[in-house]
Amino acid sequence: MPTFRKDYGFLSAVEAAIHHYHMLDEGDTVLVGVSGGPDSVALLHSLVTLGPKWSLRLVIAHLNHQLRGATADQEAAFVGRLAEGLGIRCEMGSKNVAKYGAEHRLSIQEAARIVRYAFYDEVAAKYSANKIALGHQADDNAESILMRLLRGTGPLGLTGIPPVRHGRIIRPLIHLTRKEILAFLELAGSEYTRDHSNLDTRYLRNRIRHELLPHLKEHYNPNTVRALNRLGSILRDEEDFWDQEVGRRFQNLVLDHTPDRLSLMARGLSDLHPALLRRLVRHAVFSLKGELKRLGHVHVEAVVRLIAAPSPSGRLDLPCGVKVVRDREEVNFLLGHPEENAGFEYEIPRIRTTFIREIGIYLKLSVCDSTEVSHPKNHPLTTALFDLTAVTFPLKVRNFEHGDRFKPLGMAGSQKVKSFFINHKVPRSKRLRCPILISGGRIIWVGGYRIDDSAKLTEKTKKVLKAELLPI
């Protein structure tokens, strides 16, 4: 976190934060969330003053949460007058947050946050605003860090409020304290409203703001807010490093990745340091689900134990809707039950490429002269070569069914496909997803493993049917 000298002045500190985090670009359209409180008003005045340096176009957005009756209406009126006086377009919204929270079983604070950000997104889209500026400041950040610390968060939670999120949401006041903001407004003679619900100590954040932080400042460290912000900044840098490291390790462990399934190497995971393993588990869930809501430390630890267990099999249902299945040398993260997702059957009437949606694989067929192909051993297991005269169209590709039999290349007699899987230690989770290629009612390829002896290339082969399994 950059250190701002007091004699730089308020606006200089705001400008320094904007430059440090590259919050703005020339010609940006910026939606400014203005509640009417001191932080958002100071933010608005700062961007109005500094805006010409980036040729900014400003739009104000104000949302009435319908929680405080006439007081909220007065705040909306104040923001409207403020916008009119500055000559800035202002969009007013009103949402019943209490009703939304009840319908979605959310706390008032969480419901308000979701509804507010949805409103900002809506207004930003209307005005083609590519940035959303919010008034979070250093005290807010310190409160968030303390609140998460008391709840037992991990390092990511201690990073606090990000100065920039998704390259779009910016917080230019993030390094300025509440005291500095109030001093700036007083010096400028700027009016603002006061939200008296911020004094209600029934809420944890307010107890931290009015009780815990003042106590820490008085009895332990007068610079507690700065110290906590510095901690958040250090951990943000470290989390950035970890993200890169986890991403690199993750790619080396992936066996299969489709929209509803992620398979990782169990042995590679169990060899990792616990700190890295926990992060990889979270990364795996996020890569499949797109979020980490309701995934807590206790759930991550349960997955870690499953991976480290001596048993080659096991299963967990995570509260975020993801199932984790340990299957021999694989750890599978699934959306939905594996049997529910695996069933498929496609008819292939001619030479073409078929997309098997359920497993995220293309089956590509092509024909060539035997003189144009090398020995089958020179091809990966995901490629199979057949004597074209031994194949009858239409072909069919489907998943494994109990009772399937074929004559594996090189064997004298037939064998159940299930026995073949067991002998070759194919995980159960992969068996149902294995594409079985059928010609004339007989299996000619257990996709990715072995062709049927009846369809092999011989010295008499002239035309070759080439089948390839290609990932998305």
Backbone torsions as a table, in degrees:
resi	resn	phi	psi	omega
1	MET	NA	126.9	178.5
2	PRO	-66.8	147.4	178.9
3	THR	-99.6	126.3	-179.0
4	PHE	-103.1	122.3	176.1
5	ARG	-69.2	142.6	-176.8
6	LYS	-59.9	-32.8	-177.1
7	ASP	-80.8	2.1	174.0
8	TYR	-67.6	-30.3	-175.2
9	GLY	91.5	155.4	-175.2
10	PHE	-59.7	-52.3	-176.6
11	LEU	-64.7	-33.8	177.1
12	SER	-64.2	-37.7	178.0
13	ALA	-66.6	-40.7	177.3
14	VAL	-62.5	-47.1	-179.3
15	GLU	-62.8	-38.2	179.5
16	ALA	-63.2	-41.2	178.8
17	ALA	-65.6	-40.7	178.9
18	ILE	-60.3	-44.6	179.3
19	HIS	-68.4	-44.2	-175.6
20	HIS	-59.8	-41.7	-177.5
21	TYR	-100.6	8.2	-179.6
22	HIS	48.0	57.1	-176.4
23	MET	-77.1	-30.9	-173.6
24	LEU	-126.3	150.9	172.9
25	ASP	-125.6	159.8	179.9
26	GLU	-55.3	128.7	174.7
27	GLY	80.8	12.1	179.4
28	ASP	-62.6	145.4	167.0
29	THR	-99.9	120.3	-172.1
30	VAL	-115.7	121.1	171.2
31	LEU	-85.6	126.8	-178.9
32	VAL	-108.6	116.8	176.9
33	GLY	-76.6	116.2	-176.0
34	VAL	-123.3	113.6	177.1
35	SER	-88.0	-23.6	-174.0
36	GLY	106.7	-12.6	177.7
37	GLY	-74.4	172.4	-174.4
38	PRO	-60.8	-38.8	-177.1
39	ASP	-65.2	-48.7	-177.4
40	SER	-70.4	-33.4	177.6
41	VAL	-67.8	-42.8	176.9
42	ALA	-62.8	-39.1	177.2
43	LEU	-61.3	-46.4	-178.6
44	LEU	-61.2	-48.3	-179.5
45	HIS	-62.5	-35.8	179.1
46	SER	-64.3	-45.2	-178.2
47	LEU	-71.4	-32.4	175.2
48	VAL	-63.4	-42.4	-178.5
49	THR	-71.7	-43.2	-175.4
50	LEU	-88.4	-15.1	-174.6
51	GLY	-51.5	-42.9	-179.1
52	PRO	-57.6	-25.7	179.5
53	LYS	-65.2	-25.2	178.8
54	TRP	-115.7	6.1	-177.0
55	SER	54.4	49.9	-174.9
56	LEU	-77.8	149.5	168.7
57	ARG	-111.6	120.0	-174.4
58	LEU	-104.6	143.1	174.2
59	VAL	-135.2	134.7	179.5
60	ILE	-98.4	140.0	174.7
61	ALA	-127.0	130.7	178.7
62	HIS	-132.1	130.0	-179.9
63	LEU	-117.0	127.1	173.1
64	ASN	-90.1	117.2	-176.7
65	HIS	-82.4	-0.6	179.5
66	GLN	56.0	39.7	-179.0
67	LEU	-112.2	-18.0	-171.4
68	ARG	-129.6	25.5	172.7
69	GLY	52.9	-127.2	-174.7
70	ALA	-63.8	-32.1	179.9
71	THR	-61.3	-42.9	179.3
72	ALA	-65.3	-36.5	177.5
73	ASP	-64.7	-38.3	178.5
74	GLN	-65.6	-38.6	178.1
75	GLU	-64.5	-42.0	178.4
76	ALA	-61.5	-41.9	178.7
77	ALA	-63.6	-40.1	178.4
78	PHE	-61.4	-45.8	-179.6
79	VAL	-63.5	-38.1	178.5
80	GLY	-61.7	-43.8	178.3
81	ARG	-65.2	-40.0	179.5
82	LEU	-61.7	-45.0	179.8
83	ALA	-64.4	-41.6	179.6
84	GLU	-63.5	-41.5	179.9
85	GLY	-65.1	-30.6	180.0
86	LEU	-90.4	-8.8	-179.7
87	GLY	71.1	35.8	-178.0
88	ILE	-115.3	136.2	178.0
89	ARG	-61.7	137.7	-177.0
90	CYS	-131.3	129.5	176.8
91	GLU	-106.4	122.9	179.2
92	MET	-102.8	137.4	176.7
93	GLY	-132.1	159.3	178.3
94	SER	-143.4	123.4	-177.9
95	LYS	-133.6	140.1	178.0
96	ASN	-83.2	90.2	-175.3
97	VAL	-67.0	-40.3	-179.5
98	ALA	-59.8	-42.4	178.9
99	LYS	-65.3	-43.9	179.8
100	TYR	-61.2	-43.3	-179.8
101	GLY	-62.6	-41.3	179.4
102	ALA	-65.6	-41.0	-178.9
103	GLU	-66.1	-33.1	-175.7
104	HIS	-108.0	9.4	177.5
105	ARG	54.8	51.9	-179.5
106	LEU	-120.1	154.9	172.8
107	SER	-68.6	160.6	179.5
108	ILE	-58.1	-42.9	-177.9
109	GLN	-62.8	-44.9	-178.8
110	GLU	-68.3	-41.2	178.4
111	ALA	-62.4	-43.0	-179.9
112	ALA	-62.4	-41.4	-179.2
113	ARG	-63.4	-46.0	-178.4
114	ILE	-63.5	-47.5	-178.5
115	VAL	-64.1	-40.5	-178.5
116	ARG	-64.0	-46.9	-178.9
117	TYR	-67.4	-34.1	176.3
118	ALA	-64.0	-39.7	177.2
119	PHE	-64.1	-44.3	178.0
120	TYR	-60.2	-42.7	178.9
121	ASP	-61.8	-40.3	-179.9
122	GLU	-63.9	-46.9	179.9
123	VAL	-67.9	-39.9	179.4
124	ALA	-60.6	-40.9	178.9
125	ALA	-65.1	-39.2	-179.3
126	LYS	-61.3	-39.2	-176.0
127	TYR	-103.7	8.9	-178.0
128	SER	54.8	38.0	178.0
129	ALA	-76.6	126.0	-179.0
130	ASN	-95.9	-4.2	175.8
131	LYS	-135.0	145.7	174.7
132	ILE	-122.3	114.7	-177.1
133	ALA	-98.3	128.4	-179.3
134	LEU	-123.5	156.7	-170.2
135	GLY	-94.3	21.9	177.5
136	HIS	-61.5	138.7	-176.9
137	GLN	-129.8	-174.5	-170.8
138	ALA	-61.8	-38.5	178.5
139	ASP	-66.5	-40.5	176.0
140	ASP	-57.4	-43.7	-178.1
141	ASN	-64.5	-44.7	178.5
142	ALA	-61.3	-41.3	179.0
143	GLU	-63.3	-41.8	179.9
144	SER	-63.5	-42.4	-179.8
145	ILE	-63.7	-44.8	178.4
146	LEU	-63.9	-42.5	-179.0
147	MET	-61.6	-42.7	179.4
148	ARG	-71.2	-36.7	177.8
149	LEU	-60.5	-43.6	-179.4
150	LEU	-66.5	-24.7	178.8
151	ARG	-88.5	-2.9	176.5
152	GLY	85.4	34.3	-178.8
153	THR	-69.4	166.7	173.6
154	GLY	-93.0	-172.3	-177.6
155	PRO	-56.0	-36.9	-178.7
156	LEU	-61.8	-40.2	179.4
157	GLY	-65.8	-29.1	-178.9
158	LEU	-79.9	-2.6	175.5
159	THR	-72.3	-17.5	176.1
160	GLY	78.3	-152.3	-178.0
161	ILE	-85.4	122.0	-178.3
162	PRO	-70.1	135.8	176.7
163	PRO	-59.3	-34.2	178.4
164	VAL	-135.7	132.4	178.0
165	ARG	-124.5	127.4	179.8
166	HIS	57.5	23.0	179.0
167	GLY	67.2	10.3	-170.9
168	ARG	-128.7	-42.5	179.3
169	ILE	-91.0	120.7	-174.6
170	ILE	-120.0	149.5	-178.7
171	ARG	-132.9	81.1	-175.1
172	PRO	-64.0	-19.0	-178.9
173	LEU	-94.7	10.0	-168.4
174	ILE	-60.9	-22.6	-179.7
175	HIS	-103.4	6.7	179.1
176	LEU	-104.1	139.1	-178.2
177	THR	-84.3	164.6	177.7
178	ARG	-60.0	-38.8	179.4
179	LYS	-62.2	-42.0	179.6
180	GLU	-67.4	-36.0	179.7
181	ILE	-67.2	-44.7	179.1
182	LEU	-64.5	-37.3	177.9
183	ALA	-65.2	-39.5	178.7
184	PHE	-62.9	-45.0	-179.0
185	LEU	-67.4	-37.7	178.6
186	GLU	-65.6	-44.1	179.5
187	LEU	-62.9	-37.7	-178.9
188	ALA	-81.9	-11.6	-178.2
189	GLY	71.0	30.2	-176.8
190	SER	-89.4	134.6	176.7
191	GLU	-84.5	158.3	176.4
192	TYR	-159.3	167.8	179.5
193	THR	-102.1	164.0	177.6
194	ARG	-120.9	126.4	178.4
195	ASP	-92.2	105.1	-174.6
196	HIS	-72.2	-12.2	175.8
197	SER	-68.7	-17.9	177.0
198	ASN	-70.9	-8.8	178.1
199	LEU	-95.0	-7.0	-176.0
200	ASP	-75.8	106.7	-174.9
201	THR	-81.6	9.9	170.0
202	ARG	-69.4	-23.4	179.5
203	TYR	-91.1	137.5	-176.8
204	LEU	-58.0	-44.2	-178.3
205	ARG	-59.0	-41.7	-179.5
206	ASN	-67.9	-34.9	176.4
207	ARG	-66.4	-38.3	176.4
208	ILE	-65.1	-42.2	-177.4
209	ARG	-66.3	-45.2	-171.7
210	HIS	-99.0	-14.1	-177.5
211	GLU	-120.5	-57.5	-173.4
212	LEU	-70.4	-51.1	-177.9
213	LEU	-61.1	-46.6	176.6
214	PRO	-58.5	-37.8	178.8
215	HIS	-64.8	-43.5	179.2
216	LEU	-64.3	-39.9	179.0
217	LYS	-65.2	-41.5	-175.7
218	GLU	-75.3	-39.3	-170.2
219	HIS	-107.5	-14.7	-174.7
220	TYR	-125.7	-52.1	-176.8
221	ASN	-155.6	112.7	-179.9
222	PRO	-62.8	-18.8	179.7
223	ASN	-104.2	34.1	-178.1
224	THR	-57.0	-42.7	-179.1
225	VAL	-61.1	-46.6	178.6
226	ARG	-63.8	-39.9	-179.0
227	ALA	-63.5	-42.3	179.6
228	LEU	-68.5	-37.6	176.5
229	ASN	-65.2	-38.3	177.5
230	ARG	-64.0	-41.8	175.9
231	LEU	-57.6	-47.1	179.5
232	GLY	-59.6	-40.6	-179.5
233	SER	-65.7	-43.6	179.0
234	ILE	-61.6	-44.7	-177.9
235	LEU	-70.1	-29.6	175.3
236	ARG	-62.3	-42.9	177.2
237	ASP	-62.8	-41.6	-179.3
238	GLU	-68.9	-37.0	177.2
239	GLU	-65.4	-35.1	176.3
240	ASP	-62.3	-42.2	176.1
241	PHE	-62.4	-46.6	-178.8
242	TRP	-62.0	-38.9	178.0
243	ASP	-57.3	-44.0	179.4
244	GLN	-66.0	-43.1	-179.1
245	GLU	-66.3	-44.2	179.4
246	VAL	-63.5	-42.7	178.2
247	GLY	-59.2	-40.5	179.3
248	ARG	-66.2	-47.9	179.8
249	ARG	-64.8	-38.9	-178.2
250	PHE	-57.9	-46.7	-178.8
251	GLN	-60.4	-32.7	-179.6
252	ASN	-76.6	-14.3	-176.6
253	LEU	-104.6	-10.5	-176.0
254	VAL	-73.7	126.7	173.7
255	LEU	-99.5	-35.1	-176.1
256	ASP	-158.4	138.8	-179.4
257	HIS	-145.9	112.3	175.7
258	THR	-125.3	173.5	-177.9
259	PRO	-57.5	-28.3	-177.5
260	ASP	-115.7	12.1	-174.7
261	ARG	-155.4	140.5	174.4
262	LEU	-137.6	122.3	179.9
263	SER	-113.0	129.2	179.3
264	LEU	-122.4	154.6	178.7
265	MET	-71.5	120.3	-178.2
266	ALA	-64.4	-43.0	-177.3
267	ARG	-64.1	-41.7	179.3
268	GLY	-63.3	-35.6	179.1
269	LEU	-71.3	-44.4	-174.9
270	SER	-67.5	-18.7	179.8
271	ASP	-83.7	-7.5	-173.7
272	LEU	-80.9	155.3	171.7
273	HIS	-62.5	141.2	-178.0
274	PRO	-52.2	-37.1	-179.2
275	ALA	-64.0	-42.0	179.3
276	LEU	-72.8	-36.9	-179.9
277	LEU	-63.0	-44.0	178.9
278	ARG	-58.8	-43.5	-180.0
279	ARG	-66.4	-36.8	178.3
280	LEU	-67.1	-36.0	177.1
281	VAL	-62.9	-46.7	178.2
282	ARG	-62.7	-40.8	179.4
283	HIS	-63.4	-39.5	179.6
284	ALA	-63.6	-45.4	179.4
285	VAL	-63.9	-42.8	-179.2
286	PHE	-64.7	-40.6	-177.8
287	SER	-65.5	-25.3	179.8
288	LEU	-92.6	-43.3	-172.9
289	LYS	-92.7	-29.3	-177.8
290	GLY	85.5	2.6	178.0
291	GLU	-160.5	168.3	179.8
292	LEU	-124.2	20.7	-179.1
293	LYS	-59.7	136.2	177.1
294	ARG	71.5	0.4	176.2
295	LEU	-90.5	105.6	-177.5
296	GLY	-102.6	178.2	-179.0
297	HIS	-59.3	-39.2	-178.1
298	VAL	-63.1	-33.8	179.8
299	HIS	-73.7	-41.2	177.6
300	VAL	-61.6	-42.4	179.5
301	GLU	-63.8	-34.7	177.8
302	ALA	-64.2	-40.1	177.4
303	VAL	-66.6	-41.0	178.0
304	VAL	-58.8	-43.2	178.8
305	ARG	-65.4	-38.2	178.2
306	LEU	-62.2	-41.3	-179.7
307	ILE	-67.4	-39.2	-175.8
308	ALA	-83.6	-11.0	-175.8
309	ALA	-64.6	145.9	179.4
310	PRO	-67.6	-24.9	179.2
311	SER	-69.7	136.8	-178.8
312	PRO	-79.9	2.8	-178.4
313	SER	-142.1	157.2	179.4
314	GLY	166.2	168.5	-175.7
315	ARG	-150.8	145.1	176.2
316	LEU	-134.5	143.7	171.6
317	ASP	-109.2	113.2	-179.8
318	LEU	-85.5	150.8	-177.0
319	PRO	-68.3	-12.9	-179.2
320	CYS	-87.3	9.3	177.9
321	GLY	89.9	8.7	179.5
322	VAL	-107.2	136.3	174.9
323	LYS	-104.7	142.1	177.6
324	VAL	-118.0	122.7	-177.7
325	VAL	-121.2	119.9	173.2
326	ARG	-88.7	120.8	-177.2
327	ASP	-133.8	92.6	-178.4
328	ARG	56.0	-111.3	-174.9
329	GLU	-94.1	13.8	-179.7
330	GLU	-123.9	148.7	167.6
331	VAL	-120.8	117.2	-173.9
332	ASN	-108.9	128.8	173.9
333	PHE	-104.2	123.0	-170.6
334	LEU	-127.3	143.1	168.2
335	LEU	-101.1	107.5	-174.4
336	GLY	91.4	173.0	-178.4
337	HIS	-78.4	137.8	-177.1
338	PRO	-56.1	-40.0	179.7
339	GLU	-66.2	-30.9	-179.2
340	GLU	-69.5	-30.0	-173.8
341	ASN	-93.9	-13.6	-166.4
342	ALA	-88.9	-25.9	-172.2
343	GLY	-63.4	130.2	176.5
344	PHE	-159.4	155.1	174.4
345	GLU	-159.6	127.0	-179.5
346	TYR	-131.7	138.9	173.5
347	GLU	-94.8	138.4	-179.1
348	ILE	-119.7	98.5	-173.2
349	PRO	-76.3	-18.8	-175.2
350	ARG	-157.2	-179.5	177.0
351	ILE	-66.2	118.0	-179.0
352	ARG	-169.3	179.1	174.8
353	THR	-106.4	130.8	-178.2
354	THR	-116.5	128.7	176.9
355	PHE	-91.7	121.2	177.1
356	ILE	-95.4	94.2	-171.0
357	ARG	-60.4	-39.1	-173.5
358	GLU	-63.7	-25.4	-179.9
359	ILE	-118.3	3.7	175.9
360	GLY	64.3	39.5	-176.4
361	ILE	-129.8	141.9	169.9
362	TYR	-96.0	134.6	170.9
363	LEU	-105.4	107.6	-176.3
364	LYS	-102.1	125.4	177.0
365	LEU	-110.1	141.0	175.9
366	SER	-151.1	160.6	-179.3
367	VAL	-122.8	138.9	177.6
368	CYS	-148.9	168.5	176.0
369	ASP	-74.4	149.7	-179.5
370	SER	-61.6	-25.9	-179.7
371	THR	-72.3	-14.4	-175.9
372	GLU	-94.1	-4.7	-177.2
373	VAL	-116.1	146.7	177.0
374	SER	-85.7	178.1	-178.9
375	HIS	-59.7	141.1	-179.6
376	PRO	-52.0	-30.5	-179.6
377	LYS	-65.6	-19.1	180.0
378	ASN	-84.1	-1.8	-178.9
379	HIS	-105.4	151.6	176.8
380	PRO	-68.1	163.9	-179.5
381	LEU	-64.9	-17.4	178.4
382	THR	-81.7	2.1	176.2
383	THR	-121.2	133.8	178.3
384	ALA	-127.3	143.6	179.8
385	LEU	-118.6	129.4	-178.1
386	PHE	-126.2	150.9	169.5
387	ASP	-71.7	119.7	-174.7
388	LEU	-59.1	-32.5	-178.9
389	THR	-70.9	-15.2	179.9
390	ALA	-92.8	2.8	-176.1
391	VAL	-114.9	137.7	-179.8
392	THR	-120.2	127.2	176.4
393	PHE	-92.0	151.4	2.0
394	PRO	-74.8	147.5	172.9
395	LEU	-89.2	168.0	175.7
396	LYS	-136.2	139.2	172.9
397	VAL	-124.4	128.5	-178.8
398	ARG	-147.0	174.0	176.8
399	ASN	-83.4	167.3	-178.3
400	PHE	-60.9	139.2	174.5
401	GLU	-124.8	144.7	179.1
402	HIS	-62.8	134.2	-177.4
403	GLY	100.9	-9.7	177.9
404	ASP	-59.8	138.8	176.3
405	ARG	-133.8	153.1	171.4
406	PHE	-156.9	171.2	179.8
407	LYS	-109.1	95.1	-177.1
408	PRO	-56.2	139.5	-179.6
409	LEU	-49.4	127.0	177.6
410	GLY	94.6	-9.7	-179.5
411	MET	-98.4	151.4	-177.2
412	ALA	-78.7	-35.9	-177.2
413	GLY	-121.0	178.2	-179.3
414	SER	-84.3	165.7	-177.3
415	GLN	-148.0	145.8	173.7
416	LYS	-66.0	139.6	178.0
417	VAL	-61.3	-36.5	178.4
418	LYS	-60.5	-42.3	178.0
419	SER	-65.2	-38.8	177.5
420	PHE	-60.5	-45.0	178.8
421	PHE	-60.4	-45.9	-178.6
422	ILE	-62.8	-45.4	-178.4
423	ASN	-62.9	-31.9	-178.2
424	HIS	-100.0	12.2	174.7
425	LYS	54.0	42.4	176.3
426	VAL	-79.8	122.1	-178.9
427	PRO	-56.4	147.1	179.3
428	ARG	-55.6	-38.8	-177.6
429	SER	-63.4	-27.4	-179.9
430	LYS	-85.2	-23.1	-175.2
431	ARG	-63.2	-45.9	-178.5
432	LEU	-69.8	-18.9	-178.3
433	ARG	-98.8	-2.6	-178.9
434	CYS	-74.1	124.3	178.7
435	PRO	-74.0	125.6	178.9
436	ILE	-104.6	119.1	-179.0
437	LEU	-95.3	128.5	-173.3
438	ILE	-123.9	136.5	177.8
439	SER	-131.9	124.1	178.7
440	GLY	57.7	32.9	177.3
441	GLY	85.5	-2.5	179.5
442	ARG	-118.0	149.1	179.0
443	ILE	-75.4	126.9	176.6
444	ILE	-111.3	-11.3	178.7
445	TRP	-157.4	125.0	165.7
446	VAL	-89.7	96.8	-166.6
447	GLY	-49.5	123.7	178.1
448	GLY	89.1	-0.4	-176.3
449	TYR	-129.6	-63.9	-174.1
450	ARG	-155.4	143.1	174.0
451	ILE	-90.1	168.0	175.8
452	ASP	-82.5	141.7	-175.7
453	ASP	-60.1	-28.7	-175.3
454	SER	-69.8	-19.2	-175.8
455	ALA	-108.7	12.7	-176.0
456	LYS	-70.3	161.9	174.9
457	LEU	-74.4	143.2	176.5
458	THR	-130.0	178.6	177.9
459	GLU	-64.6	-22.1	-178.8
460	LYS	-88.2	-7.7	-177.2
461	THR	-64.3	129.8	176.5
462	LYS	-111.8	-43.1	179.4
463	LYS	-112.6	135.6	-176.0
464	VAL	-114.7	130.6	170.7
465	LEU	-93.6	121.4	-179.1
466	LYS	-106.4	125.6	178.9
467	ALA	-116.7	130.9	-178.8
468	GLU	-129.9	135.7	172.7
469	LEU	-97.5	117.4	-175.1
470	LEU	-121.3	129.1	177.4
471	PRO	-72.0	164.6	178.3
472	ILE	-60.5	NA	NA
